[in-house]
Amino acid sequence: MLKLLKIIIKIIKSYKFQIIFILYYEIIYFLKGYKGFNFQFSKNKKMTNTIPCPFYFLHCIKENINFNNVDGFIDFGSGYGRIVNFFSRKFILKNILGIESEYLPYISCISNFGNNSKVEFLNQNFNDFDIYKYFKTKNLKGLCLFFSAPFSDPKDLIIYINKISNLMIQNLIIVIVNYKYDDIKRINKIKILNRYYISRDRGFCICTF
């Protein structure tokens, strides 16, 4: 309980005066029946704790992202399914996948979203996931990859996305949340389509190659 309280205090401090907007959107989407308000502490030191992406950011991303020719979506480190739930309700997509290594969040997602035929969850380390095979097997026109701060060290994020840059995936969009803009710019071939930050490391970039 004390550990959770420390994390909540850290979150409040990091969002500064924008915490008002953060809380406002959390309440609004809670009342609308959206899911994914739980926290989970990670057992893997290379991965962050499961802390939901703010609905405020998801709302801003929705307003600024272009899903023309994109019909697939993958959330890397999907936690309790907030991002998957949000995008499945806001956009018409052919396939939506959440990948989560922790068992309890995964089971919760299966329970909450298992009846949605377009939504799928995998309980595995996404480092072992074959993105290109998924893209071809599902016969997708385009793909959105969502990273809401899954890696503890931004260097691991850079290495991972650098590998993606070598895949032959058409109409690719990458959303990166809560990493410093200077770190994101270090990714090979990255092109920033849109960005929004409320502090040095709180915000998002919508990118492509």
N, CA and C atoms as a LAMMPS dump frame, in Angstrom:
ITEM: TIMESTEP
0
ITEM: NUMBER OF ATOMS
627
ITEM: BOX BOUNDS ff ff ff
-5.0000000000000000e+02 5.0000000000000000e+02
-5.0000000000000000e+02 5.0000000000000000e+02
-5.0000000000000000e+02 5.0000000000000000e+02
ITEM: ATOMS id mol type element x y z
1 1 1 N 0.825 -1.202 0
2 1 2 C 0 0 0
3 1 3 C 0.864 1.258 0
4 2 1 N 1.939 1.238 0.8
5 2 2 C 2.855 2.386 0.875
6 2 3 C 3.554 2.597 -0.471
7 3 1 N 3.908 1.487 -1.13
8 3 2 C 4.569 1.566 -2.44
9 3 3 C 3.642 2.212 -3.463
10 4 1 N 2.365 1.823 -3.44
11 4 2 C 1.383 2.382 -4.36
12 4 3 C 1.186 3.875 -4.099
13 5 1 N 1.141 4.25 -2.813
14 5 2 C 0.969 5.66 -2.447
15 5 3 C 2.131 6.504 -2.953
16 6 1 N 3.351 5.97 -2.858
17 6 2 C 4.532 6.689 -3.351
18 6 3 C 4.456 6.901 -4.862
19 7 1 N 3.963 5.888 -5.571
20 7 2 C 3.83 5.999 -7.024
21 7 3 C 2.791 7.055 -7.385
22 8 1 N 1.673 7.068 -6.667
23 8 2 C 0.613 8.048 -6.933
24 8 3 C 1.126 9.47 -6.694
25 9 1 N 1.87 9.674 -5.609
26 9 2 C 2.445 11.002 -5.314
27 9 3 C 3.425 11.407 -6.414
28 10 1 N 4.231 10.453 -6.872
29 10 2 C 5.193 10.729 -7.949
30 10 3 C 4.473 11.123 -9.234
31 11 1 N 3.372 10.439 -9.534
32 11 2 C 2.589 10.741 -10.737
33 11 3 C 2.016 12.153 -10.656
34 12 1 N 1.455 12.492 -9.488
35 12 2 C 0.859 13.822 -9.306
36 12 3 C 1.905 14.91 -9.504
37 13 1 N 3.101 14.707 -8.946
38 13 2 C 4.177 15.695 -9.089
39 13 3 C 4.643 15.822 -10.535
40 14 1 N 4.708 14.696 -11.239
41 14 2 C 5.25 14.707 -12.606
42 14 3 C 4.324 15.409 -13.593
43 15 1 N 3.01 15.373 -13.33
44 15 2 C 2.072 16.02 -14.246
45 15 3 C 1.807 17.483 -13.895
46 16 1 N 2.327 17.918 -12.748
47 16 2 C 2.288 19.333 -12.348
48 16 3 C 0.861 19.882 -12.422
49 17 1 N 0.705 21.08 -13.004
50 17 2 C -0.604 21.74 -13.008
51 17 3 C -1.609 21.049 -13.935
52 18 1 N -1.098 20.234 -14.862
53 18 2 C -1.992 19.517 -15.767
54 18 3 C -2.72 18.37 -15.071
55 19 1 N -2.409 18.13 -13.805
56 19 2 C -3.063 17.052 -13.073
57 19 3 C -4.576 17.273 -13.011
58 20 1 N -4.998 18.534 -13.114
59 20 2 C -6.435 18.852 -13.116
60 20 3 C -7.097 18.219 -14.339
61 21 1 N -6.465 18.38 -15.515
62 21 2 C -6.994 17.77 -16.731
63 21 3 C -6.94 16.252 -16.642
64 22 1 N -5.845 15.744 -16.079
65 22 2 C -5.69 14.294 -15.937
66 22 3 C -6.849 13.713 -15.127
67 23 1 N -7.105 14.307 -13.969
68 23 2 C -8.166 13.813 -13.088
69 23 3 C -9.547 13.981 -13.713
70 24 1 N -9.747 15.098 -14.411
71 24 2 C -11.038 15.362 -15.06
72 24 3 C -11.37 14.249 -16.06
73 25 1 N -10.406 13.914 -16.916
74 25 2 C -10.652 12.888 -17.925
75 25 3 C -10.75 11.497 -17.31
76 26 1 N -10.02 11.246 -16.213
77 26 2 C -10.153 9.958 -15.527
78 26 3 C -11.582 9.772 -15.021
79 27 1 N -12.141 10.818 -14.45
80 27 2 C -13.511 10.757 -13.924
81 27 3 C -14.526 10.587 -15.05
82 28 1 N -14.356 11.374 -16.123
83 28 2 C -15.287 11.325 -17.248
84 28 3 C -15.348 9.919 -17.855
85 29 1 N -14.162 9.33 -18.094
86 29 2 C -14.147 8.017 -18.733
87 29 3 C -14.557 6.898 -17.777
88 30 1 N -14.34 7.096 -16.493
89 30 2 C -14.838 6.139 -15.505
90 30 3 C -16.367 6.111 -15.533
91 31 1 N -16.965 7.29 -15.571
92 31 2 C -18.426 7.391 -15.597
93 31 3 C -19.007 6.841 -16.903
94 32 1 N -18.209 6.888 -17.974
95 32 2 C -18.659 6.347 -19.258
96 32 3 C -18.525 4.826 -19.327
97 33 1 N -17.919 4.228 -18.298
98 33 2 C -17.817 2.771 -18.252
99 33 3 C -16.573 2.186 -18.874
100 34 1 N -15.557 3.019 -19.1
101 34 2 C -14.301 2.501 -19.648
102 34 3 C -13.552 1.703 -18.584
103 35 1 N -12.705 0.784 -19.036
104 35 2 C -11.988 -0.126 -18.144
105 35 3 C -10.507 0.236 -18.061
106 36 1 N -9.812 -0.383 -17.093
107 36 2 C -8.36 -0.266 -17.012
108 36 3 C -7.858 0.751 -16.012
109 37 1 N -8.36 0.691 -14.788
110 37 2 C -7.947 1.648 -13.757
111 37 3 C -7 1.027 -12.725
112 38 1 N -6.61 -0.232 -12.936
113 38 2 C -5.792 -0.942 -11.955
114 38 3 C -4.293 -0.683 -12.143
115 39 1 N -3.539 -0.921 -11.08
116 39 2 C -2.081 -0.855 -11.09
117 39 3 C -1.529 -2.263 -10.875
118 40 1 N -0.325 -2.513 -11.384
119 40 2 C 0.352 -3.786 -11.161
120 40 3 C 1.853 -3.538 -11.089
121 41 1 N 2.508 -4.06 -10.059
122 41 2 C 3.953 -3.908 -9.926
123 41 3 C 4.651 -4.985 -10.746
124 42 1 N 5.613 -4.57 -11.559
125 42 2 C 6.317 -5.491 -12.442
126 42 3 C 7.378 -6.294 -11.688
127 43 1 N 7.492 -7.573 -12.044
128 43 2 C 8.544 -8.425 -11.469
129 43 3 C 9.816 -8.354 -12.31
130 44 1 N 9.693 -7.778 -13.486
131 44 2 C 10.815 -7.653 -14.41
132 44 3 C 11.404 -6.244 -14.295
133 45 1 N 12.636 -6.131 -13.837
134 45 2 C 13.256 -4.822 -13.609
135 45 3 C 13.458 -4.027 -14.892
136 46 1 N 13.479 -4.721 -16.031
137 46 2 C 13.662 -4.026 -17.306
138 46 3 C 12.37 -3.387 -17.794
139 47 1 N 11.254 -3.777 -17.156
140 47 2 C 9.949 -3.246 -17.527
141 47 3 C 9.391 -2.373 -16.405
142 48 1 N 8.59 -1.402 -16.784
143 48 2 C 7.994 -0.509 -15.787
144 48 3 C 6.799 -1.184 -15.116
145 49 1 N 6.351 -0.592 -14.011
146 49 2 C 5.114 -1.04 -13.385
147 49 3 C 3.944 -0.747 -14.318
148 50 1 N 2.872 -1.527 -14.175
149 50 2 C 1.685 -1.317 -15.004
150 50 3 C 0.911 -0.13 -14.448
151 51 1 N 1.161 1.038 -15.028
152 51 2 C 0.469 2.27 -14.652
153 51 3 C -0.299 2.749 -15.878
154 52 1 N -1.616 2.889 -15.796
155 52 2 C -2.409 3.209 -16.989
156 52 3 C -2.006 4.529 -17.649
157 53 1 N -2.03 4.531 -18.972
158 53 2 C -1.828 5.758 -19.731
159 53 3 C -3.001 6.698 -19.436
160 54 1 N -2.75 7.96 -19.12
161 54 2 C -3.855 8.882 -18.779
162 54 3 C -4.88 8.999 -19.908
163 55 1 N -6.143 8.995 -19.533
164 55 2 C -7.191 9.19 -20.53
165 55 3 C -7.052 10.547 -21.225
166 56 1 N -6.514 11.522 -20.532
167 56 2 C -6.276 12.831 -21.14
168 56 3 C -5.368 12.704 -22.351
169 57 1 N -4.291 11.932 -22.207
170 57 2 C -3.377 11.706 -23.332
171 57 3 C -4.067 10.902 -24.442
172 58 1 N -4.812 9.874 -24.052
173 58 2 C -5.515 9.063 -25.061
174 58 3 C -6.497 9.921 -25.853
175 59 1 N -7.177 10.812 -25.165
176 59 2 C -8.106 11.728 -25.836
177 59 3 C -7.358 12.626 -26.829
178 60 1 N -6.217 13.182 -26.393
179 60 2 C -5.419 14.044 -27.271
180 60 3 C -4.857 13.268 -28.462
181 61 1 N -4.433 12.037 -28.227
182 61 2 C -3.924 11.195 -29.315
183 61 3 C -5.028 10.925 -30.333
184 62 1 N -6.213 10.602 -29.83
185 62 2 C -7.361 10.343 -30.716
186 62 3 C -7.632 11.54 -31.626
187 63 1 N -7.497 12.732 -31.088
188 63 2 C -7.782 13.943 -31.849
189 63 3 C -6.698 14.259 -32.886
190 64 1 N -5.524 13.648 -32.761
191 64 2 C -4.389 14.018 -33.611
192 64 3 C -3.829 12.884 -34.459
193 65 1 N -4.429 11.716 -34.359
194 65 2 C -3.891 10.575 -35.105
195 65 3 C -4.72 10.329 -36.363
196 66 1 N -4.065 9.865 -37.406
197 66 2 C -4.732 9.583 -38.674
198 66 3 C -4.658 8.082 -38.948
199 67 1 N -5.804 7.43 -38.919
200 67 2 C -5.849 5.98 -39.116
201 67 3 C -6.28 5.589 -40.529
202 68 1 N -6.131 6.501 -41.484
203 68 2 C -6.388 6.127 -42.872
204 68 3 C -5.412 5.018 -43.27
205 69 1 N -5.934 3.937 -43.847
206 69 2 C -5.13 2.785 -44.27
207 69 3 C -4.489 2.034 -43.106
208 70 1 N -4.997 2.239 -41.888
209 70 2 C -4.531 1.488 -40.716
210 70 3 C -5.718 0.697 -40.162
211 71 1 N -5.572 -0.623 -40.101
212 71 2 C -6.668 -1.449 -39.598
213 71 3 C -6.224 -2.435 -38.519
214 72 1 N -4.953 -2.322 -38.098
215 72 2 C -4.434 -3.167 -37.023
216 72 3 C -3.807 -2.331 -35.922
217 73 1 N -3.836 -2.866 -34.696
218 73 2 C -3.356 -2.11 -33.54
219 73 3 C -2.733 -3.068 -32.534
220 74 1 N -1.534 -2.731 -32.041
221 74 2 C -0.88 -3.547 -31.007
222 74 3 C -0.456 -2.642 -29.856
223 75 1 N -0.843 -3.019 -28.643
224 75 2 C -0.412 -2.316 -27.431
225 75 3 C 0.651 -3.169 -26.741
226 76 1 N 1.855 -2.627 -26.628
227 76 2 C 2.984 -3.356 -26.058
228 76 3 C 3.068 -3.086 -24.551
229 77 1 N 2.715 -4.103 -23.764
230 77 2 C 2.601 -3.93 -22.32
231 77 3 C 1.225 -3.388 -21.998
232 78 1 N 0.206 -4.19 -22.33
233 78 2 C -1.181 -3.696 -22.324
234 78 3 C -1.819 -3.607 -20.945
235 79 1 N -1.146 -4.133 -19.922
236 79 2 C -1.668 -4 -18.562
237 79 3 C -3.086 -4.508 -18.434
238 80 1 N -3.946 -3.675 -17.834
239 80 2 C -5.344 -4.058 -17.623
240 80 3 C -6.254 -3.645 -18.775
241 81 1 N -5.664 -3.312 -19.908
242 81 2 C -6.449 -3.169 -21.134
243 81 3 C -7.036 -1.804 -21.414
244 82 1 N -6.589 -0.774 -20.696
245 82 2 C -7.165 0.554 -20.901
246 82 3 C -7.03 1.024 -22.351
247 83 1 N -5.823 0.923 -22.901
248 83 2 C -5.566 1.437 -24.25
249 83 3 C -6.316 0.617 -25.293
250 84 1 N -6.308 -0.698 -25.155
251 84 2 C -7.04 -1.572 -26.067
252 84 3 C -8.525 -1.255 -26.019
253 85 1 N -9.072 -1.117 -24.821
254 85 2 C -10.481 -0.788 -24.637
255 85 3 C -10.826 0.556 -25.278
256 86 1 N -9.968 1.541 -25.075
257 86 2 C -10.192 2.888 -25.607
258 86 3 C -10.232 2.872 -27.136
259 87 1 N -9.213 2.291 -27.754
260 87 2 C -9.122 2.32 -29.217
261 87 3 C -10.157 1.418 -29.884
262 88 1 N -10.566 0.36 -29.199
263 88 2 C -11.602 -0.516 -29.766
264 88 3 C -12.959 0.186 -29.773
265 89 1 N -13.144 1.146 -28.881
266 89 2 C -14.408 1.878 -28.809
267 89 3 C -14.402 3.148 -29.658
268 90 1 N -13.217 3.684 -29.905
269 90 2 C -13.127 4.96 -30.618
270 90 3 C -12.89 4.806 -32.124
271 91 1 N -12.334 3.669 -32.548
272 91 2 C -11.989 3.479 -33.953
273 91 3 C -12.512 2.144 -34.467
274 92 1 N -12.801 2.099 -35.756
275 92 2 C -13.189 0.85 -36.394
276 92 3 C -11.916 0.2 -36.933
277 93 1 N -11.444 -0.821 -36.25
278 93 2 C -10.208 -1.51 -36.608
279 93 3 C -10.488 -2.997 -36.8
280 94 1 N -9.767 -3.6 -37.699
281 94 2 C -9.964 -5.021 -38.018
282 94 3 C -9.466 -5.921 -36.891
283 95 1 N -8.275 -5.631 -36.37
284 95 2 C -7.673 -6.436 -35.301
285 95 3 C -6.994 -5.541 -34.272
286 96 1 N -7.209 -5.843 -32.996
287 96 2 C -6.575 -5.107 -31.905
288 96 3 C -5.963 -6.135 -30.955
289 97 1 N -4.677 -5.961 -30.677
290 97 2 C -3.948 -6.927 -29.852
291 97 3 C -3.269 -6.226 -28.679
292 98 1 N -3.425 -6.803 -27.497
293 98 2 C -2.69 -6.351 -26.314
294 98 3 C -1.73 -7.446 -25.874
295 99 1 N -0.475 -7.087 -25.656
296 99 2 C 0.535 -8.061 -25.217
297 99 3 C 0.984 -7.691 -23.807
298 100 1 N 0.82 -8.606 -22.869
299 100 2 C 1.126 -8.34 -21.462
300 100 3 C 1.827 -9.544 -20.838
301 101 1 N 2.981 -9.309 -20.229
302 101 2 C 3.766 -10.412 -19.645
303 101 3 C 3.278 -10.809 -18.249
304 102 1 N 2.666 -9.875 -17.518
305 102 2 C 2.174 -10.176 -16.17
306 102 3 C 0.84 -10.923 -16.264
307 103 1 N 0.7 -11.974 -15.456
308 103 2 C -0.451 -12.866 -15.586
309 103 3 C -1.77 -12.248 -15.097
310 104 1 N -1.762 -11.587 -13.955
311 104 2 C -3.008 -11.052 -13.391
312 104 3 C -3.678 -10.02 -14.306
313 105 1 N -2.926 -9.043 -14.836
314 105 2 C -3.565 -8.117 -15.783
315 105 3 C -4.111 -8.835 -17.019
316 106 1 N -3.353 -9.815 -17.5
317 106 2 C -3.794 -10.569 -18.69
318 106 3 C -5.132 -11.264 -18.43
319 107 1 N -5.243 -11.955 -17.306
320 107 2 C -6.48 -12.669 -16.959
321 107 3 C -7.642 -11.688 -16.819
322 108 1 N -7.358 -10.519 -16.238
323 108 2 C -8.386 -9.489 -16.095
324 108 3 C -8.896 -9.036 -17.457
325 109 1 N -7.986 -8.883 -18.418
326 109 2 C -8.369 -8.462 -19.769
327 109 3 C -9.229 -9.525 -20.463
328 110 1 N -8.857 -10.778 -20.291
329 110 2 C -9.639 -11.864 -20.883
330 110 3 C -11.059 -11.848 -20.321
331 111 1 N -11.172 -11.592 -19.025
332 111 2 C -12.472 -11.552 -18.359
333 111 3 C -13.309 -10.358 -18.83
334 112 1 N -12.66 -9.191 -18.957
335 112 2 C -13.391 -7.959 -19.282
336 112 3 C -13.707 -7.794 -20.762
337 113 1 N -12.792 -8.28 -21.627
338 113 2 C -12.932 -7.991 -23.058
339 113 3 C -12.986 -9.24 -23.935
340 114 1 N -13.105 -10.408 -23.313
341 114 2 C -13.036 -11.671 -24.049
342 114 3 C -14.127 -11.856 -25.09
343 115 1 N -15.289 -11.177 -24.906
344 115 2 C -16.374 -11.368 -25.893
345 115 3 C -16.253 -10.487 -27.112
346 116 1 N -15.276 -9.617 -27.173
347 116 2 C -15.066 -8.772 -28.348
348 116 3 C -14.194 -9.535 -29.357
349 117 1 N -14.806 -9.94 -30.472
350 117 2 C -14.112 -10.795 -31.445
351 117 3 C -12.927 -10.094 -32.117
352 118 1 N -12.912 -8.757 -32.109
353 118 2 C -11.825 -8.022 -32.762
354 118 3 C -10.642 -7.769 -31.824
355 119 1 N -10.834 -8.078 -30.545
356 119 2 C -9.806 -7.835 -29.529
357 119 3 C -9.171 -9.143 -29.092
358 120 1 N -7.85 -9.128 -28.974
359 120 2 C -7.106 -10.325 -28.592
360 120 3 C -6.014 -9.939 -27.596
361 121 1 N -5.72 -10.848 -26.654
362 121 2 C -4.652 -10.608 -25.682
363 121 3 C -3.701 -11.793 -25.647
364 122 1 N -2.413 -11.489 -25.52
365 122 2 C -1.396 -12.519 -25.375
366 122 3 C -0.665 -12.322 -24.052
367 123 1 N -0.418 -13.429 -23.344
368 123 2 C 0.346 -13.382 -22.104
369 123 3 C 1.774 -13.833 -22.396
370 124 1 N 2.595 -12.881 -22.829
371 124 2 C 3.979 -13.192 -23.157
372 124 3 C 4.825 -11.915 -23.141
373 125 1 N 6.131 -12.099 -23.16
374 125 2 C 7.052 -10.983 -23.283
375 125 3 C 7.033 -10.514 -24.737
376 126 1 N 6.7 -9.245 -24.959
377 126 2 C 6.546 -8.804 -26.346
378 126 3 C 7.867 -8.761 -27.117
379 127 1 N 8.994 -8.89 -26.405
380 127 2 C 10.279 -8.985 -27.099
381 127 3 C 10.356 -10.242 -27.965
382 128 1 N 9.528 -11.235 -27.629
383 128 2 C 9.516 -12.493 -28.385
384 128 3 C 8.429 -12.521 -29.456
385 129 1 N 7.719 -11.424 -29.603
386 129 2 C 6.585 -11.387 -30.529
387 129 3 C 7.041 -10.986 -31.932
388 130 1 N 6.539 -11.701 -32.935
389 130 2 C 6.887 -11.443 -34.335
390 130 3 C 5.861 -10.476 -34.946
391 131 1 N 6.202 -9.198 -34.979
392 131 2 C 5.283 -8.172 -35.471
393 131 3 C 4.971 -8.37 -36.954
394 132 1 N 6.009 -8.656 -37.725
395 132 2 C 5.803 -8.792 -39.17
396 132 3 C 4.901 -9.991 -39.494
397 133 1 N 5.098 -11.084 -38.78
398 133 2 C 4.251 -12.267 -38.995
399 133 3 C 2.793 -11.944 -38.667
400 134 1 N 2.575 -11.208 -37.595
401 134 2 C 1.219 -10.796 -37.225
402 134 3 C 0.596 -9.938 -38.332
403 135 1 N 1.373 -8.99 -38.839
404 135 2 C 0.921 -8.084 -39.893
405 135 3 C 0.492 -8.867 -41.139
406 136 1 N 1.299 -9.856 -41.537
407 136 2 C 1.007 -10.629 -42.745
408 136 3 C -0.109 -11.65 -42.512
409 137 1 N -0.087 -12.31 -41.346
410 137 2 C -1.091 -13.34 -41.043
411 137 3 C -2.498 -12.752 -40.978
412 138 1 N -2.6 -11.564 -40.394
413 138 2 C -3.901 -10.901 -40.269
414 138 3 C -4.309 -10.169 -41.547
415 139 1 N -3.402 -10.146 -42.527
416 139 2 C -3.679 -9.505 -43.815
417 139 3 C -4.091 -8.037 -43.626
418 140 1 N -3.256 -7.297 -42.906
419 140 2 C -3.57 -5.912 -42.561
420 140 3 C -3.068 -4.936 -43.626
421 141 1 N -3.777 -3.824 -43.755
422 141 2 C -3.349 -2.75 -44.663
423 141 3 C -2.302 -1.859 -44
424 142 1 N -2.438 -1.677 -42.702
425 142 2 C -1.537 -0.819 -41.938
426 142 3 C -1.622 -1.16 -40.469
427 143 1 N -0.685 -0.655 -39.692
428 143 2 C -0.571 -1.074 -38.294
429 143 3 C -0.169 0.103 -37.405
430 144 1 N -0.807 0.198 -36.246
431 144 2 C -0.421 1.17 -35.221
432 144 3 C 0.201 0.412 -34.05
433 145 1 N 1.412 0.797 -33.673
434 145 2 C 2.112 0.209 -32.53
435 145 3 C 2.124 1.224 -31.405
436 146 1 N 1.654 0.827 -30.22
437 146 2 C 1.485 1.75 -29.093
438 146 3 C 2.413 1.351 -27.949
439 147 1 N 3.248 2.302 -27.527
440 147 2 C 4.188 2.068 -26.421
441 147 3 C 3.94 3.101 -25.324
442 148 1 N 3.242 2.689 -24.284
443 148 2 C 3.009 3.576 -23.156
444 148 3 C 4.015 3.241 -22.052
445 149 1 N 5.244 3.709 -22.265
446 149 2 C 6.354 3.541 -21.316
447 149 3 C 6.501 2.117 -20.778
448 150 1 N 6.645 1.106 -21.649
449 150 2 C 6.812 -0.26 -21.137
450 150 3 C 8.218 -0.551 -20.612
451 151 1 N 9.242 0.106 -21.192
452 151 2 C 10.624 -0.141 -20.799
453 151 3 C 11.074 0.825 -19.705
454 152 1 N 11.768 0.293 -18.702
455 152 2 C 12.326 1.142 -17.647
456 152 3 C 13.419 2.059 -18.189
457 153 1 N 14.236 1.534 -19.069
458 153 2 C 15.345 2.285 -19.657
459 153 3 C 14.984 2.681 -21.09
460 154 1 N 14.976 3.984 -21.402
461 154 2 C 14.635 4.407 -22.774
462 154 3 C 15.556 3.823 -23.839
463 155 1 N 16.777 3.425 -23.457
464 155 2 C 17.689 2.808 -24.425
465 155 3 C 17.101 1.513 -24.981
466 156 1 N 16.368 0.776 -24.129
467 156 2 C 15.741 -0.467 -24.583
468 156 3 C 14.612 -0.183 -25.574
469 157 1 N 13.889 0.898 -25.345
470 157 2 C 12.849 1.312 -26.292
471 157 3 C 13.47 1.629 -27.653
472 158 1 N 14.555 2.39 -27.641
473 158 2 C 15.24 2.781 -28.874
474 158 3 C 15.724 1.551 -29.643
475 159 1 N 16.339 0.599 -28.921
476 159 2 C 16.827 -0.631 -29.56
477 159 3 C 15.674 -1.411 -30.185
478 160 1 N 14.576 -1.509 -29.451
479 160 2 C 13.428 -2.284 -29.925
480 160 3 C 12.814 -1.661 -31.176
481 161 1 N 12.595 -0.357 -31.147
482 161 2 C 11.959 0.297 -32.303
483 161 3 C 12.922 0.374 -33.484
484 162 1 N 14.218 0.437 -33.203
485 162 2 C 15.19 0.384 -34.298
486 162 3 C 15.045 -0.915 -35.103
487 163 1 N 14.753 -2.002 -34.405
488 163 2 C 14.537 -3.282 -35.084
489 163 3 C 13.277 -3.231 -35.952
490 164 1 N 12.244 -2.56 -35.439
491 164 2 C 10.993 -2.436 -36.186
492 164 3 C 11.212 -1.647 -37.475
493 165 1 N 12.131 -0.686 -37.429
494 165 2 C 12.377 0.167 -38.603
495 165 3 C 12.875 -0.637 -39.804
496 166 1 N 13.363 -1.842 -39.558
497 166 2 C 13.881 -2.683 -40.645
498 166 3 C 12.821 -3.627 -41.225
499 167 1 N 11.618 -3.621 -40.619
500 167 2 C 10.546 -4.489 -41.105
501 167 3 C 9.807 -3.821 -42.266
502 168 1 N 9.358 -4.627 -43.204
503 168 2 C 8.632 -4.115 -44.365
504 168 3 C 7.137 -4.077 -44.056
505 169 1 N 6.749 -3.102 -43.218
506 169 2 C 5.343 -2.941 -42.843
507 169 3 C 4.824 -1.635 -43.439
508 170 1 N 3.783 -1.733 -44.227
509 170 2 C 3.213 -0.548 -44.854
510 170 3 C 2.297 0.192 -43.88
511 171 1 N 2.172 1.5 -44.101
512 171 2 C 1.238 2.341 -43.337
513 171 3 C 1.401 2.135 -41.822
514 172 1 N 2.612 2.339 -41.364
515 172 2 C 2.952 2.095 -39.96
516 172 3 C 2.914 3.397 -39.159
517 173 1 N 2.2 3.361 -38.039
518 173 2 C 2.167 4.473 -37.094
519 173 3 C 2.664 3.959 -35.748
520 174 1 N 3.513 4.749 -35.099
521 174 2 C 4.03 4.38 -33.785
522 174 3 C 3.69 5.498 -32.797
523 175 1 N 3.023 5.136 -31.712
524 175 2 C 2.698 6.101 -30.653
525 175 3 C 3.568 5.788 -29.446
526 176 1 N 4.298 6.789 -28.978
527 176 2 C 5.212 6.62 -27.843
528 176 3 C 4.821 7.601 -26.752
529 177 1 N 4.519 7.063 -25.57
530 177 2 C 4.013 7.882 -24.461
531 177 3 C 4.99 7.87 -23.282
532 178 1 N 5.212 9.055 -22.732
533 178 2 C 5.989 9.254 -21.502
534 178 3 C 7.452 8.824 -21.589
535 179 1 N 8.062 9.158 -22.728
536 179 2 C 9.518 9.144 -22.865
537 179 3 C 9.952 10.529 -23.331
538 180 1 N 11.148 10.932 -22.959
539 180 2 C 11.639 12.242 -23.347
540 180 3 C 11.719 12.371 -24.864
541 181 1 N 11.374 13.542 -25.363
542 181 2 C 11.407 13.79 -26.797
543 181 3 C 12.819 13.603 -27.354
544 182 1 N 13.822 14.008 -26.589
545 182 2 C 15.212 13.852 -27.036
546 182 3 C 15.593 12.39 -27.217
547 183 1 N 15.022 11.508 -26.381
548 183 2 C 15.281 10.07 -26.532
549 183 3 C 14.598 9.522 -27.783
550 184 1 N 13.38 9.951 -28.029
551 184 2 C 12.63 9.467 -29.19
552 184 3 C 13.324 9.868 -30.484
553 185 1 N 13.895 11.065 -30.511
554 185 2 C 14.59 11.542 -31.715
555 185 3 C 15.816 10.697 -32.06
556 186 1 N 16.291 9.894 -31.106
557 186 2 C 17.464 9.058 -31.337
558 186 3 C 17.128 7.755 -32.067
559 187 1 N 15.851 7.475 -32.276
560 187 2 C 15.445 6.26 -32.968
561 187 3 C 15.747 6.403 -34.465
562 188 1 N 16.317 5.361 -35.043
563 188 2 C 16.676 5.378 -36.462
564 188 3 C 15.466 5.638 -37.357
565 189 1 N 15.625 6.517 -38.321
566 189 2 C 14.629 6.779 -39.379
567 189 3 C 13.322 7.371 -38.868
568 190 1 N 13.249 7.704 -37.601
569 190 2 C 11.976 8.151 -37.024
570 190 3 C 11.553 9.506 -37.588
571 191 1 N 10.257 9.629 -37.864
572 191 2 C 9.671 10.891 -38.311
573 191 3 C 8.542 11.249 -37.361
574 192 1 N 8.639 12.396 -36.73
575 192 2 C 7.625 12.817 -35.766
576 192 3 C 6.478 13.492 -36.515
577 193 1 N 5.298 12.912 -36.448
578 193 2 C 4.124 13.482 -37.108
579 193 3 C 3.422 14.486 -36.217
580 194 1 N 3.427 14.216 -34.932
581 194 2 C 2.757 15.092 -33.966
582 194 3 C 3.317 14.815 -32.582
583 195 1 N 3.331 15.812 -31.729
584 195 2 C 3.798 15.602 -30.359
585 195 3 C 3.143 16.59 -29.415
586 196 1 N 3.06 16.175 -28.161
587 196 2 C 2.475 17.027 -27.117
588 196 3 C 3.106 16.646 -25.783
589 197 1 N 3.681 17.633 -25.1
590 197 2 C 4.328 17.394 -23.808
591 197 3 C 3.857 18.424 -22.785
592 198 1 N 3.648 17.94 -21.563
593 198 2 C 3.303 18.852 -20.475
594 198 3 C 4.48 19.023 -19.507
595 199 1 N 5.491 18.178 -19.661
596 199 2 C 6.75 18.318 -18.93
597 199 3 C 7.812 17.598 -19.744
598 200 1 N 9.017 17.544 -19.253
599 200 2 C 10.117 16.993 -20.038
600 200 3 C 9.902 15.538 -20.446
601 201 1 N 9.306 14.75 -19.554
602 201 2 C 9.126 13.323 -19.857
603 201 3 C 7.675 12.859 -19.728
604 202 1 N 6.734 13.808 -19.771
605 202 2 C 5.304 13.45 -19.733
606 202 3 C 4.631 14.024 -20.966
607 203 1 N 4.275 13.133 -21.866
608 203 2 C 3.664 13.532 -23.104
609 203 3 C 3.728 12.4 -24.109
610 204 1 N 3.492 12.713 -25.364
611 204 2 C 3.5 11.656 -26.369
612 204 3 C 3.983 12.174 -27.717
613 205 1 N 4.453 11.222 -28.539
614 205 2 C 4.805 11.482 -29.933
615 205 3 C 4.052 10.495 -30.812
616 206 1 N 3.514 10.976 -31.909
617 206 2 C 2.929 10.122 -32.944
618 206 3 C 3.938 10.109 -34.078
619 207 1 N 4.412 8.932 -34.436
620 207 2 C 5.574 8.828 -35.342
621 207 3 C 5.309 7.847 -36.492
622 208 1 N 6.233 7.871 -37.432
623 208 2 C 6.305 6.882 -38.496
624 208 3 C 7.762 6.778 -38.938
625 209 1 N 8.026 5.992 -39.976
626 209 2 C 9.381 5.91 -40.541
627 209 3 C 9.394 6.505 -41.942
